[in-house]
Amino acid sequence: MDADPKCPACGCEHAYPDGSLWTCPECGHEWNPQDSATAPGNDMVIRDANGNVLADGDTVTVIKDLKVKGSSLVVKGGTKVKNIRLADGGDGHDIACKISGIGAMNLKSEFVKKS
């Protein structure tokens, strides 16, 4: 018997089948094990606030005002950010970019939409 798949989001070993999808009891993530994007050995897919898949080099738009930690600067909603890099910056910050007037920083994908 094959081992049950681990959750691609958190690595939990206690995932269970729910219809045609698998569900993780720890983080609530649902996935299809036959989907190539979540198959073992592939990197995680990073999605924007609308669910669109992001890739290196994409242009995104910030969807809300974001305070820059450690300074009085604010990244205004509607700011376009070109040529993003997908990276694991820690604490959910999965986009590395340069914003004109502010400089290099990391963003969370939940606060951007693909342009």
DRENTOR-795040 format. One record per residue: y negated, z, x of N, C-alpha, C, O, CB in turn. Coordinates in pm, 1 decimal, decimal comma. Glycine has a CB too. Example, Ala and Ser with C-alpha at 12.3 -4.5 7.8 and 13.67 -1.06 7.14 Angstrom:
{{569,0; 780,0; 1319,0}; {450,0; 780,0; 1230,0}; {330,0; 780,0; 1320,0}; {331,9; 846,5; 1423,6}; {447,3; 904,6; 1130,8}}
{{225,0; 708,0; 1285,0}; {106,0; 714,0; 1367,0}; {-3,0; 787,0; 1290,0}; {-113,8; 803,9; 1340,9}; {59,8; 572,5; 1408,4}}
END
This chain:
{{117,9; 0,0; 83,5}; {0,0; 0,0; 0,0}; {-124,6; 0,0; 88,2}; {-132,6; 77,0; 184,0}; {0,4; 121,3; -95,1}}
{{-221,3; -85,5; 56,8}; {-345,1; -92,9; 133,5}; {-431,1; 29,6; 107,2}; {-428,3; 87,4; -1,4}; {-422,5; -220,7; 99,2}}
{{-507,2; 68,0; 208,3}; {-598,5; 180,7; 193,5}; {-715,2; 138,4; 104,9}; {-756,1; 22,3; 105,5}; {-649,2; 230,5; 332,2}}
{{-768,1; 233,9; 28,7}; {-883,7; 205,3; -55,8}; {-1004,0; 173,9; 32,0}; {-1019,0; 233,1; 138,9}; {-914,4; 324,5; -150,2}}
{{-1090,0; 82,0; -10,9}; {-1206,7; 47,3; 71,6}; {-1307,1; 162,2; 77,3}; {-1320,5; 240,6; -16,7}; {-1275,0; -78,8; 16,9}}
{{-1377,1; 169,6; 190,2}; {-1482,8; 269,2; 206,3}; {-1611,8; 213,3; 148,1}; {-1630,3; 91,8; 141,2}; {-1501,6; 308,1; 356,2}}
{{-1699,8; 301,6; 106,7}; {-1828,8; 261,4; 52,7}; {-1911,1; 193,5; 163,5}; {-1929,6; 252,9; 269,7}; {-1904,9; 384,3; -6,2}}
{{-1960,9; 70,7; 141,4}; {-2041,0; 4,0; 244,2}; {-2179,0; 67,8; 261,8}; {-2244,1; 44,3; 363,6}; {-2057,0; -142,8; 209,7}}
{{-2224,8; 146,9; 166,2}; {-2357,2; 208,6; 176,3}; {-2354,3; 337,8; 256,9}; {-2440,1; 359,8; 342,3}; {-2412,6; 236,1; 37,7}}
{{-2254,5; 424,4; 229,8}; {-2253,7; 555,4; 296,6}; {-2125,4; 583,2; 375,1}; {-2120,3; 681,0; 449,7}; {-2273,5; 664,3; 194,4}}
{{-2021,3; 499,9; 360,3}; {-1897,3; 518,5; 434,1}; {-1801,0; 618,2; 371,5}; {-1702,1; 656,8; 433,8}; {-1928,6; 561,7; 571,4}}
{{-1829,2; 659,8; 249,2}; {-1743,1; 757,0; 179,5}; {-1602,9; 698,8; 159,9}; {-1587,9; 581,7; 125,0}; {-1804,8; 796,5; 42,0}}
{{-1501,3; 780,7; 182,3}; {-1363,0; 736,7; 166,9}; {-1308,0; 762,0; 27,1}; {-1192,2; 729,8; 0,3}; {-1276,0; 805,7; 268,3}}
{{-1387,7; 818,7; -62,0}; {-1340,0; 858,1; -194,3}; {-1381,5; 760,8; -303,5}; {-1392,7; 800,3; -419,6}; {-1390,5; 995,6; -227,9}}
{{-1404,6; 634,0; -268,9}; {-1443,8; 532,8; -366,7}; {-1327,4; 506,4; -461,7}; {-1210,8; 521,1; -425,0}; {-1488,0; 401,5; -296,1}}
{{-1361,1; 467,5; -583,8}; {-1257,6; 442,1; -683,7}; {-1290,3; 313,6; -760,8}; {-1407,1; 276,8; -773,1}; {-1244,7; 562,6; -781,0}}
{{-1186,1; 244,6; -813,2}; {-1209,4; 121,8; -889,3}; {-1263,5; 153,5; -1028,5}; {-1221,8; 249,8; -1092,9}; {-1079,7; 40,0; -900,3}}
{{-1357,0; 70,4; -1073,0}; {-1414,1; 84,4; -1206,8}; {-1426,6; -55,9; -1264,3}; {-1530,4; -120,5; -1249,8}; {-1553,9; 158,8; -1204,2}}
{{-1322,2; -102,4; -1328,5}; {-1319,3; -240,7; -1374,8}; {-1300,4; -332,7; -1255,0}; {-1207,5; -314,4; -1176,4}; {-1449,3; -276,6; -1452,1}}
{{-1387,5; -430,7; -1241,2}; {-1376,3; -523,4; -1128,3}; {-1456,1; -475,3; -1007,0}; {-1447,3; -536,4; -900,5}; {-1424,0; -662,4; -1169,7}}
{{-1532,7; -368,7; -1020,4}; {-1613,4; -314,7; -911,1}; {-1553,8; -184,9; -858,5}; {-1472,5; -121,0; -925,2}; {-1757,5; -291,5; -957,3}}
{{-1595,5; -146,5; -737,3}; {-1561,9; -16,9; -681,8}; {-1687,7; 69,3; -687,0}; {-1798,4; 17,8; -671,4}; {-1506,6; -29,6; -535,7}}
{{-1672,1; 199,3; -708,6}; {-1785,0; 291,2; -721,0}; {-1769,0; 405,8; -622,7}; {-1658,9; 456,8; -602,2}; {-1796,8; 344,9; -865,1}}
{{-1880,0; 445,6; -562,4}; {-1880,4; 558,6; -469,7}; {-1927,4; 683,4; -544,4}; {-2035,3; 681,6; -603,6}; {-1971,9; 529,8; -346,0}}
{{-1849,0; 792,2; -543,3}; {-1890,8; 913,5; -613,9}; {-2001,6; 990,6; -542,7}; {-2068,3; 1073,6; -604,6}; {-1772,5; 1003,6; -633,0}}
{{-2022,2; 964,3; -413,0}; {-2123,7; 1039,0; -339,5}; {-2262,8; 979,1; -353,9}; {-2359,5; 1051,8; -376,4}; {-2086,8; 1045,8; -194,0}}
{{-2274,1; 846,0; -340,9}; {-2407,9; 784,4; -346,7}; {-2429,2; 699,9; -471,6}; {-2541,9; 658,4; -498,6}; {-2430,3; 698,4; -224,2}}
{{-2322,6; 673,2; -549,2}; {-2335,9; 595,8; -672,3}; {-2338,5; 444,9; -652,1}; {-2358,7; 370,4; -748,0}; {-2459,5; 636,9; -742,5}}
{{-2318,3; 398,5; -528,7}; {-2320,9; 254,8; -499,0}; {-2200,8; 186,0; -562,6}; {-2089,4; 238,1; -558,4}; {-2322,2; 230,2; -346,1}}
{{-2223,8; 67,7; -622,0}; {-2116,0; -12,5; -678,3}; {-2109,7; -144,4; -604,0}; {-2213,6; -201,4; -570,6}; {-2136,1; -35,5; -830,2}}
{{-1988,6; -194,5; -577,3}; {-1973,8; -320,7; -506,1}; {-1842,9; -387,5; -542,4}; {-1750,8; -325,1; -595,1}; {-1981,6; -298,8; -355,6}}
{{-1837,5; -518,2; -512,2}; {-1718,5; -597,7; -533,1}; {-1654,6; -618,6; -395,9}; {-1717,9; -678,7; -309,2}; {-1751,5; -734,6; -604,1}}
{{-1531,3; -571,1; -372,6}; {-1470,7; -583,6; -240,2}; {-1445,6; -728,8; -197,6}; {-1430,0; -754,9; -78,3}; {-1340,9; -507,8; -237,5}}
{{-1441,4; -823,8; -291,6}; {-1422,1; -963,9; -255,1}; {-1553,8; -1031,1; -217,0}; {-1552,4; -1142,4; -164,5}; {-1356,8; -1039,5; -370,0}}
{{-1666,7; -966,6; -242,1}; {-1798,0; -1022,5; -207,9}; {-1812,2; -1022,1; -56,5}; {-1795,4; -918,1; 7,1}; {-1914,3; -941,3; -275,3}}
{{-1843,0; -1137,7; 1,8}; {-1850,1; -1148,8; 147,7}; {-1964,1; -1066,3; 206,6}; {-1957,2; -1027,3; 323,2}; {-1866,2; -1294,2; 187,8}}
{{-2069,0; -1039,0; 129,0}; {-2183,1; -962,7; 180,9}; {-2146,7; -817,0; 205,2}; {-2205,8; -752,7; 292,0}; {-2300,8; -971,0; 84,2}}
{{-2050,1; -763,4; 129,9}; {-2013,1; -623,3; 147,4}; {-1873,9; -607,7; 207,3}; {-1821,8; -496,3; 212,4}; {-2020,0; -550,8; 14,7}}
{{-1812,9; -716,1; 252,4}; {-1680,6; -706,9; 312,4}; {-1687,9; -630,1; 443,7}; {-1789,7; -635,6; 512,7}; {-1621,3; -847,1; 335,1}}
{{-1580,6; -558,1; 479,3}; {-1582,2; -482,1; 603,9}; {-1610,2; -572,7; 723,0}; {-1561,8; -685,7; 728,4}; {-1449,3; -409,2; 623,5}}
{{-1688,4; -523,3; 818,2}; {-1721,8; -599,1; 936,8}; {-1855,2; -670,7; 926,7}; {-1907,4; -717,4; 1028,0}; {-1614,7; -697,5; 964,7}}
{{-1911,8; -680,7; 807,1}; {-2042,2; -744,7; 790,5}; {-2150,8; -638,4; 787,5}; {-2126,9; -525,1; 745,6}; {-2046,1; -830,3; 661,4}}
{{-2270,0; -675,5; 832,3}; {-2383,1; -583,1; 826,7}; {-2424,9; -563,5; 681,8}; {-2394,5; -645,5; 595,1}; {-2502,1; -635,3; 911,6}}
{{-2494,7; -454,1; 657,2}; {-2544,9; -425,9; 523,2}; {-2649,4; -530,0; 485,0}; {-2723,2; -579,7; 570,2}; {-2604,6; -283,0; 515,4}}
{{-2654,8; -561,7; 359,0}; {-2754,4; -654,0; 306,7}; {-2876,1; -570,5; 266,9}; {-2864,1; -471,2; 195,1}; {-2698,2; -737,6; 184,4}}
{{-2992,3; -612,1; 314,4}; {-3114,9; -540,6; 281,8}; {-3187,4; -619,1; 174,5}; {-3209,9; -739,2; 189,1}; {-3204,9; -520,6; 407,5}}
{{-3224,3; -551,3; 66,3}; {-3288,3; -615,1; -48,1}; {-3426,7; -555,9; -70,4}; {-3452,5; -440,1; -37,3}; {-3202,1; -599,5; -174,5}}
{{-3515,7; -638,0; -127,4}; {-3650,1; -590,8; -157,9}; {-3650,1; -515,1; -290,8}; {-3544,1; -490,2; -348,1}; {-3749,5; -708,9; -162,6}}
{{-3767,9; -478,9; -339,5}; {-3780,2; -401,3; -462,6}; {-3728,0; -476,7; -584,4}; {-3689,5; -414,1; -683,2}; {-3924,7; -362,5; -484,9}}
{{-3725,9; -610,0; -579,5}; {-3678,1; -690,7; -691,7}; {-3532,1; -731,4; -677,5}; {-3478,5; -798,9; -765,4}; {-3763,1; -814,0; -705,9}}
{{-3467,0; -692,0; -569,3}; {-3326,2; -723,9; -548,4}; {-3301,7; -850,9; -469,6}; {-3186,6; -892,1; -455,0}; {-3258,7; -735,0; -678,7}}
{{-3405,6; -914,2; -418,5}; {-3389,0; -1034,9; -336,6}; {-3342,6; -996,2; -196,2}; {-3388,6; -896,9; -139,8}; {-3521,8; -1115,8; -329,7}}
{{-3252,0; -1074,8; -140,9}; {-3200,3; -1048,0; -6,7}; {-3307,1; -1085,2; 96,0}; {-3365,1; -1193,5; 89,5}; {-3068,2; -1127,0; 19,5}}
{{-3332,7; -994,8; 190,9}; {-3430,0; -1018,6; 297,0}; {-3358,5; -1061,9; 424,4}; {-3243,5; -1025,1; 448,3}; {-3514,9; -892,2; 322,8}}
{{-3429,1; -1141,4; 506,4}; {-3375,2; -1188,6; 633,9}; {-3484,1; -1180,9; 739,6}; {-3602,6; -1173,9; 707,1}; {-3320,5; -1333,6; 621,8}}
{{-3443,8; -1182,1; 866,2}; {-3541,5; -1184,5; 975,4}; {-3633,4; -1305,0; 959,9}; {-3588,2; -1415,1; 928,3}; {-3470,3; -1188,1; 1113,1}}
{{-3763,6; -1283,3; 982,5}; {-3860,7; -1391,5; 976,8}; {-3923,0; -1413,2; 840,2}; {-4014,4; -1494,5; 827,2}; {-3796,8; -1516,4; 1020,3}}
{{-3876,1; -1342,7; 737,9}; {-3932,7; -1357,5; 603,9}; {-4075,4; -1303,9; 598,4}; {-4118,4; -1226,7; 684,1}; {-3845,4; -1285,3; 500,8}}
{{-4147,1; -1346,9; 495,5}; {-4278,7; -1292,6; 464,4}; {-4263,6; -1208,5; 339,0}; {-4204,3; -1252,4; 240,5}; {-4385,9; -1406,1; 445,2}}
{{-4318,0; -1086,5; 342,9}; {-4309,4; -995,8; 228,9}; {-4449,5; -948,5; 191,8}; {-4543,4; -958,6; 270,7}; {-4217,0; -875,1; 260,5}}
{{-4461,2; -896,0; 68,7}; {-4586,4; -839,7; 19,1}; {-4562,3; -694,1; -15,5}; {-4464,3; -661,2; -82,2}; {-4639,7; -918,7; -104,4}}
{{-4651,4; -606,4; 29,6}; {-4642,2; -463,3; -1,4}; {-4678,3; -446,9; -148,4}; {-4776,9; -505,0; -193,6}; {-4737,0; -376,6; 91,4}}
{{-4600,7; -368,8; -224,9}; {-4622,1; -359,0; -369,0}; {-4704,0; -237,0; -411,3}; {-4744,6; -228,1; -527,2}; {-4490,0; -355,8; -438,5}}
{{-4729,0; -143,5; -320,5}; {-4812,0; -28,1; -355,2}; {-4882,5; 22,1; -230,6}; {-4840,7; -8,2; -118,8}; {-4727,0; 84,8; -419,2}}
{{-4989,1; 98,5; -249,0}; {-5060,4; 155,4; -135,0}; {-4968,9; 251,9; -61,0}; {-4904,8; 337,2; -122,3}; {-5190,0; 227,1; -180,8}}
{{-4963,2; 237,8; 71,8}; {-4878,5; 322,8; 155,0}; {-4963,9; 391,7; 260,2}; {-5034,0; 324,9; 336,2}; {-4765,6; 240,6; 221,6}}
{{-4959,2; 523,2; 265,6}; {-5030,0; 597,1; 369,2}; {-4954,2; 584,4; 500,2}; {-4831,2; 589,8; 502,1}; {-5047,2; 745,7; 329,8}}
{{-5027,2; 567,5; 609,4}; {-4965,7; 558,3; 741,1}; {-4956,3; 699,7; 795,9}; {-5057,4; 767,5; 814,5}; {-5047,3; 464,1; 837,4}}
{{-4835,2; 742,5; 821,2}; {-4811,5; 879,5; 866,4}; {-4881,5; 905,7; 999,3}; {-4868,4; 826,9; 1093,0}; {-4660,9; 906,4; 879,7}}
{{-4954,5; 1014,3; 1007,7}; {-5020,5; 1053,3; 1130,9}; {-5159,1; 994,6; 1148,9}; {-5220,7; 1013,2; 1253,9}; {-4936,7; 1014,5; 1245,1}}
{{-5209,5; 923,8; 1048,0}; {-5344,8; 869,2; 1058,4}; {-5407,6; 864,1; 919,4}; {-5342,7; 895,4; 819,6}; {-5343,2; 727,5; 1123,4}}
{{-5533,0; 824,9; 914,3}; {-5601,9; 814,9; 786,0}; {-5596,0; 672,7; 730,4}; {-5660,0; 643,7; 629,3}; {-5747,4; 859,5; 800,5}}
{{-5520,5; 583,6; 794,6}; {-5510,3; 444,9; 751,1}; {-5419,2; 432,2; 628,9}; {-5329,6; 513,8; 607,3}; {-5458,3; 357,1; 865,4}}
{{-5444,5; 327,8; 549,8}; {-5363,6; 298,8; 431,8}; {-5331,1; 150,1; 431,5}; {-5419,0; 66,4; 452,5}; {-5437,6; 340,5; 300,3}}
{{-5203,5; 117,5; 407,5}; {-5163,8; -21,6; 387,7}; {-5178,6; -47,3; 238,5}; {-5105,5; 9,9; 157,6}; {-5015,3; -50,5; 439,1}}
{{-5272,8; -133,1; 202,2}; {-5303,1; -159,4; 61,5}; {-5194,2; -242,5; -5,3}; {-5132,4; -327,8; 58,4}; {-5437,1; -230,5; 49,0}}
{{-5171,4; -217,6; -132,2}; {-5080,1; -299,7; -209,6}; {-5130,6; -442,0; -212,1}; {-5250,9; -463,9; -226,3}; {-5063,8; -245,3; -352,1}}
{{-5043,0; -538,9; -198,8}; {-5082,0; -679,3; -195,0}; {-5094,8; -733,3; -53,9}; {-5115,2; -853,4; -35,8}; {-5211,5; -698,1; -267,2}}
{{-5083,2; -646,5; 47,5}; {-5091,2; -691,6; 186,5}; {-4969,0; -776,2; 219,9}; {-4855,6; -734,5; 196,2}; {-5102,1; -571,0; 283,4}}
{{-4992,5; -896,1; 275,4}; {-4881,2; -982,3; 317,1}; {-4843,0; -948,9; 459,5}; {-4929,1; -934,0; 546,2}; {-4918,2; -1132,4; 304,6}}
{{-4714,7; -937,3; 483,1}; {-4661,2; -908,7; 615,8}; {-4569,8; -1024,9; 653,2}; {-4469,9; -1050,5; 585,9}; {-4584,3; -770,7; 619,5}}
{{-4604,8; -1095,0; 761,3}; {-4529,2; -1212,5; 803,8}; {-4431,4; -1177,2; 915,1}; {-4451,8; -1082,2; 990,7}; {-4624,1; -1323,1; 850,2}}
{{-4324,9; -1256,2; 922,8}; {-4228,6; -1248,7; 1032,8}; {-4170,0; -1108,6; 1051,5}; {-4181,5; -1049,1; 1158,6}; {-4294,5; -1293,0; 1161,2}}
{{-4107,0; -1057,1; 945,8}; {-4046,0; -924,3; 954,2}; {-3917,0; -930,3; 1034,8}; {-3857,1; -1036,8; 1049,7}; {-4018,5; -867,9; 813,4}}
{{-3874,2; -815,0; 1086,9}; {-3744,5; -799,6; 1153,7}; {-3668,9; -690,6; 1080,6}; {-3724,6; -584,5; 1052,2}; {-3760,8; -764,9; 1306,8}}
{{-3543,9; -715,4; 1050,0}; {-3460,8; -613,7; 987,3}; {-3405,1; -524,4; 1097,0}; {-3344,7; -572,4; 1192,9}; {-3345,9; -677,7; 902,6}}
{{-3425,9; -394,3; 1082,1}; {-3384,3; -299,5; 1184,5}; {-3351,1; -167,0; 1117,8}; {-3392,4; -140,6; 1004,9}; {-3494,3; -281,3; 1292,5}}
{{-3276,6; -84,8; 1188,7}; {-3246,4; 48,9; 1139,2}; {-3342,2; 145,4; 1207,3}; {-3313,1; 197,7; 1314,9}; {-3096,5; 88,4; 1166,0}}
{{-3456,5; 168,5; 1143,9}; {-3558,6; 256,1; 1200,5}; {-3534,8; 402,2; 1167,6}; {-3609,1; 487,7; 1215,7}; {-3694,5; 215,2; 1151,4}}
{{-3435,9; 433,5; 1088,9}; {-3407,7; 571,0; 1049,7}; {-3484,4; 609,1; 924,7}; {-3587,7; 549,2; 894,8}; {-3441,6; 666,5; 1162,6}}
{{-3436,3; 706,3; 852,3}; {-3499,0; 756,4; 729,7}; {-3523,6; 647,1; 627,1}; {-3619,1; 656,5; 550,0}; {-3629,4; 824,1; 762,6}}
{{-3440,4; 543,4; 623,7}; {-3454,2; 437,8; 524,9}; {-3554,2; 330,8; 561,1}; {-3571,9; 235,6; 485,1}; {-3491,8; 496,1; 396,1}}
{{-3620,4; 343,1; 674,9}; {-3715,4; 241,4; 719,4}; {-3636,3; 128,0; 783,1}; {-3593,5; 138,2; 898,0}; {-3820,4; 300,6; 819,9}}
{{-3616,9; 19,3; 707,7}; {-3529,4; -86,3; 754,5}; {-3601,3; -217,1; 786,1}; {-3535,7; -318,5; 809,9}; {-3424,6; -111,3; 653,3}}
{{-3734,3; -217,1; 786,9}; {-3811,9; -335,1; 822,4}; {-3907,0; -299,4; 935,0}; {-3985,7; -205,6; 922,3}; {-3889,5; -390,2; 700,1}}
{{-3900,6; -373,3; 1045,7}; {-3995,7; -357,1; 1156,1}; {-4093,0; -473,8; 1148,2}; {-4051,9; -588,7; 1131,8}; {-3922,7; -351,9; 1296,8}}
{{-4223,0; -444,2; 1160,0}; {-4322,6; -549,6; 1145,0}; {-4453,0; -511,5; 1214,4}; {-4470,3; -399,1; 1261,6}; {-4348,0; -578,5; 996,7}}
{{-4543,5; -607,9; 1219,0}; {-4679,1; -584,0; 1266,3}; {-4773,7; -617,7; 1152,9}; {-4765,7; -725,6; 1094,1}; {-4711,5; -667,9; 1394,5}}
{{-4863,9; -524,7; 1122,2}; {-4961,4; -546,3; 1016,3}; {-5097,9; -555,5; 1081,4}; {-5137,8; -466,4; 1156,4}; {-4956,9; -432,4; 908,9}}
{{-5170,0; -663,8; 1052,7}; {-5300,4; -682,4; 1115,3}; {-5394,9; -569,3; 1074,8}; {-5402,0; -531,3; 957,9}; {-5360,3; -819,4; 1076,6}}
{{-5466,7; -516,6; 1172,9}; {-5558,0; -405,7; 1149,4}; {-5493,0; -270,3; 1163,1}; {-5562,4; -169,1; 1173,4}; {-5617,6; -417,6; 1014,5}}
{{-5359,5; -266,1; 1163,5}; {-5287,0; -138,8; 1173,9}; {-5196,5; -138,8; 1295,7}; {-5196,0; -42,1; 1371,9}; {-5204,5; -112,3; 1046,9}}
{{-5119,4; -245,6; 1315,6}; {-5030,6; -255,2; 1430,0}; {-4884,7; -252,1; 1391,0}; {-4849,5; -275,7; 1275,4}; {-5058,9; -144,9; 1525,8}}
{{-4800,3; -222,8; 1487,8}; {-4655,5; -220,7; 1466,2}; {-4615,8; -97,6; 1386,6}; {-4664,1; 12,7; 1411,8}; {-4580,2; -223,8; 1600,2}}
{{-4527,6; -118,1; 1290,7}; {-4477,8; -6,0; 1210,7}; {-4348,3; -44,2; 1142,4}; {-4307,6; -160,4; 1143,5}; {-4582,0; 37,8; 1106,5}}
{{-4284,2; 54,5; 1083,0}; {-4161,5; 34,3; 1006,7}; {-4191,0; 57,9; 859,9}; {-4269,6; 146,1; 825,3}; {-4048,0; 128,1; 1056,1}}
{{-4127,9; -21,0; 773,1}; {-4145,2; -8,1; 628,9}; {-4009,8; 10,0; 561,8}; {-3906,4; -28,5; 616,3}; {-4217,9; -131,0; 571,4}}
{{-4011,8; 68,5; 443,9}; {-3891,5; 75,4; 362,0}; {-3888,6; -48,2; 272,1}; {-3991,3; -87,9; 217,0}; {-3887,3; 207,9; 277,4}}
{{-3772,1; -108,1; 257,7}; {-3760,2; -231,4; 179,8}; {-3789,8; -208,9; 31,4}; {-3820,2; -304,6; -39,8}; {-3620,6; -289,8; 196,1}}
{{-3781,8; -86,5; -15,9}; {-3808,6; -58,5; -156,7}; {-3956,0; -71,4; -192,9}; {-3990,0; -71,5; -311,2}; {-3760,6; 79,6; -191,1}}
{{-4044,9; -82,4; -92,8}; {-4187,8; -93,5; -117,0}; {-4243,7; -231,9; -88,7}; {-4365,3; -248,4; -79,2}; {-4260,2; 6,5; -34,3}}
{{-4156,7; -332,2; -75,0}; {-4200,5; -469,2; -50,4}; {-4127,4; -564,4; -144,8}; {-4020,4; -533,9; -197,4}; {-4176,1; -509,1; 97,2}}
{{-4189,3; -680,8; -163,9}; {-4121,3; -789,0; -237,3}; {-4132,6; -915,4; -154,4}; {-4231,0; -936,1; -83,5}; {-4182,9; -810,1; -381,0}}
{{-4031,3; -999,3; -163,9}; {-4026,5; -1123,2; -86,1}; {-4133,0; -1219,1; -138,0}; {-4149,3; -1234,7; -259,0}; {-3885,3; -1188,5; -93,5}}
{{-4205,4; -1283,4; -46,6}; {-4311,0; -1378,2; -86,3}; {-4259,7; -1520,0; -84,3}; {-4334,4; -1613,1; -114,8}; {-4432,6; -1366,0; 5,5}}
END
